[in-house]
Each structure stands twice: as structure tokens, then as C-alpha cells.
Amino acid sequence: MATRGYVWCLYFNDDGRSWSMRVDADFAADPARGWTPTTDPTVPPLPRGWEPRFVWGSDDTGAWRSTRVGTTDCDLWTGVATAFNIHGTDLAEHTVTRRGRKEENTFKRPH
């Protein structure tokens, strides 16, 4: 992981609709997370109140960590990938062992 900052990516919800989300550039570059970069200004942002799906696990220090994923067919969501990397608050890179996943929550539907 070397790139810093954020990029706009596509998030595909469980109904198959696409939304734009700002994603850490390092995470967007990891194919296992399922993000597709976009520069299309017509793609609407993920509606307020929606919680995107994520994968969670424990890092090498035992702390619980999570990462959002862009699709339901990416390797982290399906379990093909069993680990992911994150930057800790100590600015070091940590490997997180996947323990589970949480589905998206779209309780607030757009009109």
C-alpha cells in the first residue's frame, strides 16, 4: 500500500444498482475488495443513512478491524480471500484475518 488519499468508486448494492462512494485509494487498488474507480458525475452517491456491506476480522495486534467492499462477488466478501491490509492509527500497515461479514443496511430508501 503506497497511494494515499481518496478516489470515487462504484458500490453495487444488493439490488444491482450502482452508487458512487469515496474510498481510500489503497483499498480501491486492492482487487479483493471489489471496487471499480469512476469519474462519471452522473452516478449518484450512496444515499445518506445507508450502511454499506463490510468484512471484519482481527489484526496482528488482536484489534478488531473492518473494511467496506464494493460488490458481493469480490474475494473478501465470498471468503476466497482470508486476509486484508489496513493502516492502523500507528500509521503502520497491519494484516487483518477475515472473521466474518455484515450485509448492507438500506433502511432509508431513496424516492
Residue, then its C-alpha position, 0 to 999 in steps of 0.5 A: m500500500a503506497t497511494r494515499g488519499y481518496v478516489w470515487c468508486l462504484y458500490f453495487n448494492d444488493d439490488g444491482r444498482s450502482w452508487s458512487m462512494r469515496v474510498d481510500a485509494d489503497f483499498a480501491a487498488d486492492p482487487a479483493r475488495g471489489w471496487t471499480p474507480t469512476t469519474d462519471p458525475t452522473v452516478p449518484p452517491l450512496p444515499r445518506g443513512w445507508e450502511p454499506r456491506f463490510v468484512w471484519g476480522s482481527d489484526d496482528t495486534g488482536a484489534w478488531r478491524s473492518t473494511r467496506v467492499g464494493t460488490t458481493d462477488c469480490d474475494l473478501w466478501t465470498g471468503v476466497a480471500t482470508a486476509f486484508n491490509i489496513h493502516g492502523t492509527d500507528l500509521a503502520e500497515h497491519t494484516v487483518t484475518r477475515r472473521g466474518r461479514k455484515e450485509e448492507n443496511t438500506f433502511k432509508r430508501p431513496h424516492 
